[in-house]
Amino acid sequence: MAKKAKLTEQNTGFAHPISGQGDADKKGKYLAELRDSLAARLRAGDHAAAGEFVDMYNEQIFLFMRRLGHDRQVSEDLTQESFLQAWQHISQLRNGKALNGWLYRIAGNVSKLYWRKHKGREMASIEGADIDVPENSEAGCDIAGHYEQLGRLKNAVAYLPEKLRQAVVLHYMQHLTIAEAAEAAGVREGTFKSRLNRALETLRKQVL
């Protein structure tokens, strides 16, 4: 099981700890059914579903933008733009299972476009996040054992190369599965796992 290091900002939507495998299975089934229903209604052009969609993901996408280095005002603007883009491209949503990866891919592209238009703009600091640090790697074990250095860890994540930072944010902060995160990043799962490993190794060197 991964150790969780709390940095300061509140948890997002589905990232709360679950007690017991039975509860986890029930929650997973419930969320899957909820997303399937929501995706079908969104594809049908249901405006009420669009409101539910925003309510469900608004906080998560806002924090995603913050963790990618945008300040609060820009994060709010980019979050709104992400939902606008999602609604305009709703026909591309296959099903509820693809909902997370599909939305985060749109949001990631919105963020990339912003940085391209604002080259040289300084990144905002990451105010906080939950990081599930994997223990099944040397880098993970080292990082998990140095909680007194969380400030350095936070800064190190912020200054990772863009692709590596996105990988850490998607999987360890936004809590997407490897499959969802890989889809969000637009790469194969093997490529995404490689990015995660490189990111963890870089963080290990930075915080120790």
C-alpha positions as CSV (number, residue, x, y, z in Angstrom):
1,M,0.0,0.0,0.0
2,A,1.3,3.5,-0.8
3,K,2.0,6.0,1.9
4,K,0.1,9.3,1.6
5,A,1.9,12.6,2.2
6,K,-0.6,15.5,2.8
7,L,0.8,18.8,1.6
8,T,-2.0,21.3,2.5
9,E,-4.8,21.6,0.0
10,Q,-8.1,19.7,0.3
11,N,-8.7,16.3,-1.3
12,T,-10.4,16.1,-4.6
13,G,-13.6,14.3,-5.5
14,F,-12.8,10.6,-5.5
15,A,-9.4,10.7,-3.8
16,H,-10.6,10.0,-0.2
17,P,-9.3,6.9,1.5
18,I,-11.7,3.9,1.5
19,S,-11.9,1.4,4.4
20,G,-11.8,-2.2,3.3
21,Q,-11.7,-3.9,-0.1
22,G,-15.5,-4.5,0.0
23,D,-16.2,-0.8,0.3
24,A,-13.7,-0.1,-2.5
25,D,-15.5,-2.6,-4.8
26,K,-18.9,-1.1,-4.0
27,K,-17.6,2.4,-4.6
28,G,-15.9,1.4,-7.8
29,K,-19.1,-0.2,-9.1
30,Y,-21.2,2.8,-8.1
31,L,-18.9,5.2,-9.9
32,A,-18.7,3.1,-13.0
33,E,-22.5,3.0,-13.2
34,L,-22.7,6.7,-12.5
35,R,-20.2,7.5,-15.2
36,D,-21.9,5.3,-17.8
37,S,-25.2,6.9,-17.2
38,L,-23.7,10.4,-17.3
39,A,-21.7,9.7,-20.5
40,A,-24.9,8.5,-22.2
41,R,-26.9,11.5,-21.2
42,L,-24.0,13.9,-22.2
43,R,-23.8,12.3,-25.7
44,A,-27.6,12.7,-26.0
45,G,-27.1,16.5,-25.4
46,D,-28.8,16.5,-22.0
47,H,-28.1,19.9,-20.5
48,A,-29.0,18.8,-17.0
49,A,-26.3,16.1,-17.3
50,A,-23.8,18.8,-18.4
51,G,-24.5,20.6,-15.1
52,E,-24.0,17.4,-13.1
53,F,-20.8,16.8,-15.1
54,V,-19.4,20.2,-14.1
55,D,-20.4,19.7,-10.4
56,M,-18.7,16.3,-10.4
57,Y,-15.4,17.3,-11.9
58,N,-15.0,21.1,-11.4
59,E,-12.9,20.9,-8.2
60,Q,-10.8,18.1,-9.6
61,I,-10.0,20.0,-12.8
62,F,-9.3,23.2,-10.9
63,L,-6.8,21.4,-8.7
64,F,-5.3,19.7,-11.8
65,M,-4.6,23.1,-13.2
66,R,-3.1,24.4,-9.9
67,R,-0.9,21.3,-9.8
68,L,0.3,22.0,-13.3
69,G,1.6,25.3,-12.1
70,H,-1.2,27.8,-12.9
71,D,-2.2,30.5,-10.4
72,R,-5.7,30.6,-9.0
73,Q,-7.3,33.0,-11.5
74,V,-5.7,31.2,-14.5
75,S,-6.8,27.8,-13.1
76,E,-10.4,29.0,-12.8
77,D,-10.3,30.3,-16.4
78,L,-8.7,27.1,-17.8
79,T,-11.1,25.0,-15.9
80,Q,-14.1,26.7,-17.5
81,E,-12.4,26.4,-20.9
82,S,-11.9,22.7,-20.3
83,F,-15.6,22.1,-19.8
84,L,-16.4,24.3,-22.8
85,Q,-14.1,22.2,-24.9
86,A,-15.5,19.0,-23.5
87,W,-19.1,20.0,-24.3
88,Q,-18.1,21.0,-27.9
89,H,-16.4,17.6,-28.4
90,I,-18.9,15.5,-26.5
91,S,-19.4,13.2,-29.5
92,Q,-15.8,11.9,-29.0
93,L,-16.7,10.5,-25.6
94,R,-17.0,6.7,-26.0
95,N,-18.5,5.6,-22.7
96,G,-18.4,6.2,-18.9
97,K,-15.2,4.1,-18.6
98,A,-13.4,6.6,-20.8
99,L,-14.8,9.7,-19.0
100,N,-11.8,10.4,-16.7
101,G,-9.1,10.0,-19.3
102,W,-11.1,11.9,-21.9
103,L,-11.7,14.9,-19.7
104,Y,-8.2,15.1,-18.3
105,R,-6.8,14.8,-21.8
106,I,-8.9,17.9,-22.8
107,A,-7.8,19.7,-19.7
108,G,-4.2,18.8,-20.3
109,N,-4.4,20.2,-23.8
110,V,-6.0,23.4,-22.6
111,S,-3.1,23.8,-20.2
112,K,-0.4,23.1,-22.8
113,L,-2.0,25.7,-25.2
114,Y,-1.9,28.2,-22.4
115,W,1.8,27.7,-21.7
116,R,2.6,27.9,-25.4
117,K,0.8,31.3,-25.6
118,H,2.5,32.5,-22.5
119,K,6.1,31.3,-22.9
120,G,8.3,32.6,-20.1
121,R,5.5,33.1,-17.6
122,E,6.6,31.9,-14.2
123,M,4.9,28.9,-12.7
124,A,2.8,29.3,-9.6
125,S,3.8,27.2,-6.6
126,I,1.9,24.0,-5.8
127,E,-0.1,25.0,-2.7
128,G,-0.9,21.5,-1.8
129,A,-1.8,17.9,-2.8
130,D,-2.1,14.4,-1.6
131,I,0.7,12.3,-3.0
132,D,0.4,8.5,-2.9
133,V,4.0,7.5,-2.9
134,P,4.6,4.0,-4.2
135,E,6.6,1.8,-1.8
136,N,7.4,-0.9,-4.4
137,S,10.4,1.0,-5.8
138,E,13.7,2.3,-4.4
139,A,12.7,5.9,-5.2
140,G,9.3,5.5,-3.6
141,C,10.7,4.0,-0.4
142,D,13.3,6.8,-0.1
143,I,10.7,9.6,-0.6
144,A,8.1,8.0,1.7
145,G,10.7,7.9,4.5
146,H,11.5,11.6,4.4
147,Y,8.3,13.4,5.3
148,E,10.3,16.3,6.9
149,Q,11.3,17.2,3.4
150,L,7.8,17.6,1.9
151,G,8.5,21.3,1.1
152,R,11.4,20.2,-1.1
153,L,9.3,17.4,-2.6
154,K,6.5,19.9,-3.5
155,N,9.0,22.2,-5.2
156,A,10.7,19.3,-7.0
157,V,7.4,18.2,-8.5
158,A,6.7,21.7,-9.7
159,Y,9.9,21.9,-11.6
160,L,9.9,18.5,-13.2
161,P,9.9,18.5,-17.0
162,E,6.4,19.0,-18.2
163,K,5.7,15.4,-19.3
164,L,7.1,14.0,-16.0
165,R,5.2,16.5,-13.9
166,Q,2.0,15.7,-15.7
167,A,2.5,12.0,-15.1
168,V,3.0,12.5,-11.3
169,V,0.0,14.9,-11.1
170,L,-2.3,12.6,-13.0
171,H,-1.5,9.4,-11.2
172,Y,-0.3,10.3,-7.7
173,M,-2.3,13.6,-7.1
174,Q,-5.4,13.3,-9.2
175,H,-5.5,9.5,-8.5
176,L,-6.3,8.4,-12.1
177,T,-5.5,4.7,-12.8
178,I,-2.5,4.0,-15.1
179,A,-4.9,3.3,-18.0
180,E,-6.8,6.6,-17.4
181,A,-3.7,8.6,-16.9
182,A,-2.0,7.2,-20.0
183,E,-5.1,8.1,-22.1
184,A,-5.1,11.6,-20.5
185,A,-1.5,12.0,-21.5
186,G,-2.1,10.6,-25.0
187,V,0.5,7.8,-24.7
188,R,0.6,4.0,-24.3
189,E,0.6,2.6,-20.8
190,G,4.1,1.4,-21.1
191,T,5.3,4.9,-22.0
192,F,3.4,6.4,-19.2
193,K,4.8,4.0,-16.6
194,S,8.3,4.8,-17.9
195,R,7.6,8.5,-17.3
196,L,6.5,7.8,-13.8
197,N,9.6,5.8,-13.0
198,R,11.8,8.6,-14.4
199,A,9.8,11.2,-12.4
200,L,10.2,9.2,-9.2
201,E,13.9,8.8,-9.7
202,T,14.3,12.5,-10.4
203,L,12.3,13.3,-7.2
204,R,14.4,10.9,-5.2
205,K,17.6,12.8,-6.2
206,Q,16.0,16.2,-5.6
207,V,14.6,15.6,-2.1
208,L,17.3,13.4,-0.5
